[in-house]
Amino acid sequence: MRFSTFAASVHGRKYRERGLPCQDSSSILEFDNVQAIAVADGHGGKDYFRSDIGSFLAVKVAFGQVKKFCNDISEGETFSENSIRNFEFELWEEWQRVVKDDWKRNPIRDDEPRWQLASDKYKARYTSADERYIPVAYGTTLILAVSIGWQVLIVQIGDGSCVVLQRDGEFKMPVPPDSESFGYVTTSLCDADGYKKFRHAVLDCAEDSPLAPVAIFLSTDGLDDCYPIGDNEKYLYKLYANTVIDSMISNGYRVTCDSLREELLPYMTEHGSNDDISLAYLVTNDLNLLKRTIEQPPSLVEEMQAKVAEQAAKVRERLLPLWWEERRKQHDKQPRPLR
């Protein structure tokens, strides 16, 4: 399967108004039969003062590792669990090496936008000879999706979301949840054991599979946080179905890309999370397939749920007057309070 691709990052108001750089990065990679997208969210905490560089390097390193990884995959070969684990380790290891190289080439400057905001504790660590703390300054999350035509590999460390629209019309989040990411806490590439904290999912793109991906959306938590905690999953499904995909069907891919980059994402940070936002997607090039998928009739389960809800409404409609009449009778029997 071939996909239409998109990736964009917008500068959040809470950083922009303070003169601080965008912490997010995103990009697209395409070569041979490989298509990849990635989003990375540099940590906004004051001690992660080079996280904007860390997120940029995360995407760059991830794509470099994708090139090596996919060159070793033969036509029709599937991703193995062992090869995925090796890929994750090598990605983490290379990112750690690259950020330490950046540190050596670019010593701390007093005029760096976020250096003065760092805590005294971490300033002391960063100016010591101990290199263990260097990756912390560059801390970032990462979500990566790699399509090789017959399979898609999704790899994630930290927060953010991956949403997949399947051929059966269902939206799913295929990557296992991260038990260590909650609130303002997240796992990160800067963790000393970060290679252990990746989660991943493999999607089969066989045309006869109802679970095959038709669209894959990656977002940083700046987009997720535009919606109520606990409900953002269903809101994301609605956003992708009723706004993004509907626009693709009605206006085409190019217009949708421009609208997302120039209008929708800036609007969402301004009126939603105020945070940096990154969105990337792989969406089938087949508009007819996309339309059939999103417009197909509801599943049998959904139909039964709708019927049950309709029957319950009719029962309530019939019983409610009787209930009120009974309440009135009970009320009339109660003794009246003395004035």
C-alpha positions in Angstrom: 0.0 0.0 0.0 1.2 3.5 -0.8 0.3 6.4 1.4 -0.1 10.2 1.1 2.2 11.7 3.7 2.1 14.8 5.9 4.1 16.2 8.8 4.0 19.6 10.5 4.9 21.2 13.8 3.6 24.5 15.1 5.0 26.7 17.8 3.0 26.8 21.0 1.9 30.1 22.4 3.3 29.4 25.9 6.8 29.2 24.4 6.5 31.7 21.6 5.3 34.5 23.9 8.3 33.9 26.2 10.8 34.0 23.3 11.5 30.3 23.7 12.0 27.9 20.7 9.5 25.3 19.5 10.3 22.0 21.3 8.6 19.8 18.7 10.0 18.3 15.5 8.4 16.3 12.7 9.3 15.1 9.3 8.7 12.6 6.4 11.1 10.1 4.8 10.5 8.3 1.5 12.8 6.0 -0.5 12.2 2.9 -2.6 9.1 1.3 -1.2 9.6 2.8 2.3 7.6 5.6 3.7 8.2 6.9 7.2 6.8 9.7 9.4 7.9 10.8 12.9 7.0 13.3 15.6 9.1 14.2 18.6 8.3 16.4 21.6 11.2 17.9 23.4 10.5 18.2 27.1 9.4 21.7 28.3 10.8 21.5 31.8 13.5 24.1 32.6 16.3 21.6 33.0 15.8 20.2 29.5 17.2 23.3 28.0 18.3 21.8 24.7 15.2 19.7 24.1 14.4 21.5 20.9 17.7 20.2 19.5 17.0 16.8 21.1 13.7 16.4 19.3 15.2 17.5 16.0 18.0 14.9 16.4 15.5 12.2 17.4 13.7 12.5 14.1 17.0 12.7 12.2 18.5 9.7 14.0 15.3 7.7 13.6 15.3 8.2 9.9 18.9 7.2 9.7 18.2 4.0 11.5 15.2 3.3 9.3 17.4 3.4 6.2 19.8 0.9 7.7 16.9 -1.3 9.1 14.9 -1.4 5.9 17.9 -2.1 3.6 18.2 -5.4 5.4 14.5 -6.4 4.8 13.8 -8.6 1.7 10.6 -8.4 -0.3 7.7 -9.9 1.6 9.8 -10.4 4.8 8.0 -9.5 8.0 9.3 -7.6 11.0 10.5 -9.9 13.7 10.3 -9.2 17.4 14.1 -9.6 17.7 14.8 -7.2 14.8 12.5 -4.6 16.3 14.1 -4.7 19.7 17.5 -4.4 18.0 16.2 -1.4 16.0 15.0 0.3 19.2 18.2 -0.2 21.0 20.3 1.1 18.1 18.1 4.1 17.7 18.4 5.0 21.4 22.1 4.3 21.4 22.7 6.5 18.4 20.6 9.3 19.7 22.6 9.2 23.0 25.9 9.4 21.0 24.7 12.2 18.7 23.5 14.5 21.5 26.8 14.0 23.4 28.6 15.0 20.2 26.5 18.1 19.8 27.3 19.0 23.4 31.0 18.8 22.7 30.7 20.8 19.5 28.5 23.4 21.2 29.6 24.3 24.7 27.1 26.0 27.0 26.6 29.7 26.2 25.1 32.2 28.7 22.9 33.6 25.9 21.2 30.3 25.2 17.4 31.0 25.5 16.7 28.3 28.2 20.1 27.9 30.0 19.3 30.7 32.5 16.1 28.9 33.4 17.8 25.7 34.4 17.9 24.9 38.1 21.1 25.3 40.1 21.2 21.6 40.7 21.3 20.8 37.0 23.6 23.7 36.2 26.1 22.1 38.5 25.6 18.7 36.9 25.9 20.1 33.4 29.1 22.0 34.2 30.7 18.9 35.9 32.8 16.3 34.1 30.1 13.7 34.5 28.7 12.9 31.0 25.7 10.9 32.3 23.6 14.1 32.6 24.2 15.4 29.1 21.3 13.5 27.4 18.9 15.0 30.0 19.4 18.5 28.5 18.2 17.1 25.2 15.3 15.0 26.5 12.5 14.2 24.1 9.8 11.7 23.2 9.5 10.0 19.8 6.8 8.3 17.7 7.8 6.7 14.4 5.7 4.9 11.8 7.5 3.0 9.0 5.7 1.5 6.0 7.4 -1.1 3.8 4.3 -1.7 1.7 3.1 -4.9 3.2 3.6 -4.0 6.8 3.8 -0.9 9.0 6.0 -0.7 12.1 5.1 1.8 14.8 7.6 2.6 17.5 7.0 4.9 20.4 8.8 6.1 23.6 7.0 8.6 25.8 3.6 10.2 25.5 1.7 11.4 22.4 -0.7 9.3 20.4 -0.8 6.9 17.4 -4.3 6.5 16.0 -5.1 4.0 13.2 -8.2 3.9 10.9 -8.7 0.3 9.9 -10.4 -1.1 6.7 -13.3 -2.2 8.9 -14.0 1.5 9.7 -12.8 1.2 13.3 -10.3 3.7 14.9 -7.7 2.0 17.2 -4.7 2.9 19.2 -2.4 -0.1 18.5 0.6 0.8 20.5 0.4 -0.5 24.1 0.0 2.2 26.8 2.9 3.5 28.8 2.4 2.8 32.5 5.3 5.3 33.3 3.8 8.2 31.4 1.1 10.2 33.2 0.3 13.8 33.8 3.6 15.8 33.3 5.7 12.6 33.6 6.9 10.7 30.6 9.5 8.2 29.5 12.2 9.6 27.3 15.1 9.0 25.0 17.2 10.7 27.6 16.5 7.9 30.2 19.6 5.8 31.0 17.6 2.7 30.2 15.4 4.3 27.5 16.0 1.4 25.1 13.8 -0.7 27.5 10.9 1.7 27.4 10.0 1.6 23.7 6.6 0.2 22.8 5.7 -0.9 19.4 3.0 -2.4 17.1 3.1 -4.1 13.7 0.2 -3.6 11.3 -0.5 -6.1 8.5 -1.4 -4.3 5.2 -2.9 -7.3 3.4 -5.8 -6.1 1.3 -8.1 -8.8 2.6 -7.6 -7.9 6.2 -10.3 -5.8 7.9 -7.6 -4.6 10.3 -5.3 -3.3 7.6 -4.5 0.4 8.1 -6.1 2.9 5.8 -4.8 5.9 7.8 -2.2 6.3 10.5 -2.0 9.5 12.6 0.9 10.5 15.0 0.5 13.4 17.3 2.5 14.9 20.2 0.7 15.6 23.5 0.1 19.3 22.5 -2.7 18.0 20.3 -4.0 15.4 22.8 -4.1 18.1 25.5 -6.5 20.2 23.5 -9.2 17.8 24.7 -10.4 16.7 28.2 -8.2 14.2 30.0 -9.7 10.8 29.7 -11.8 11.7 26.7 -9.1 12.8 24.3 -9.1 9.4 22.5 -12.7 9.8 21.3 -12.1 13.5 20.4 -9.1 12.5 18.3 -11.1 10.0 16.4 -13.7 12.7 15.7 -11.0 15.2 14.6 -9.5 12.7 12.2 -12.8 11.4 10.8 -14.9 14.6 10.7 -12.3 17.2 9.9 -9.1 15.7 8.4 -10.5 12.8 6.4 -13.7 14.6 5.5 -11.5 17.4 4.0 -9.4 15.0 2.1 -12.5 13.5 0.5 -14.1 16.9 -0.2 -11.1 19.0 -1.1 -8.2 16.6 -1.8 -4.9 15.9 -0.1 -3.1 19.2 -1.0 -5.7 21.5 0.2 -6.0 19.5 3.4 -2.3 19.6 4.1 -2.2 23.4 3.6 -5.2 23.9 5.8 -3.8 21.8 8.6 -0.4 23.5 8.5 -1.6 27.1 8.1 -5.0 27.1 9.9 -6.1 24.2 12.0 -3.0 23.4 14.0 -2.2 27.0 14.8 -5.8 27.5 15.9 -5.6 24.5 18.2 -2.6 25.7 20.0 -3.9 29.2 20.3 -7.3 28.1 21.6 -6.5 24.7 23.1 -3.4 23.5 24.8 -1.1 26.6 24.1 1.6 23.9 23.6 3.7 23.0 20.6 1.7 20.7 18.4 3.0 18.1 15.9 0.9 16.0 13.6 2.0 13.5 11.0 0.1 11.0 8.9 0.1 8.2 6.4 -3.2 8.1 4.6 -4.0 5.8 1.7 -3.6 7.3 -1.8 -6.9 5.6 -2.8 -9.6 8.2 -2.1 -12.3 5.7 -3.0 -11.0 3.3 -0.4 -10.8 6.1 2.1 -14.4 7.2 1.4 -15.7 3.6 1.6 -13.9 3.1 4.9 -15.1 6.2 6.7 -18.7 6.0 5.3 -19.4 2.3 5.6 -22.4 1.4 7.7 -22.0 0.8 11.4 -21.1 -2.6 12.7 -23.7 -5.0 13.9 -22.7 -4.3 17.5 -23.2 -0.5 16.9 -26.6 -1.2 15.2 -27.7 -3.3 18.2 -26.5 -0.6 20.6 -28.5 2.0 18.7 -31.6 -0.2 18.7 -31.3 -0.8 22.5 -30.9 2.9 23.1 -34.0 3.7 20.9 -36.1 1.1 22.8 -34.9 2.4 26.2 -35.9 6.0 25.1 -39.4 4.8 24.2 -39.8 3.0 27.5 -38.7 6.1 29.4 -41.1 8.2 27.3 -44.0 5.9 28.2 -43.2 5.5 31.9 -42.2 9.0 32.7 -45.8 10.4 32.9 -46.8 7.5 35.1 -43.8 8.1 37.3 -44.7 11.8 37.7 -48.3 10.9 38.5 -47.1 8.5 41.2 -44.8 11.1 42.6 -47.8 13.6 42.7 -50.0 11.1 44.6 -47.3 10.4 47.1 -46.7 14.1 47.6 -50.4 14.7 48.2 -50.4 12.1 51.0 -47.6 13.9 52.9 -48.8 16.2 55.8 -48.4 19.9 55.1 -45.9 21.8 57.2 -47.4 24.4 59.6 -46.9 28.0 58.7 
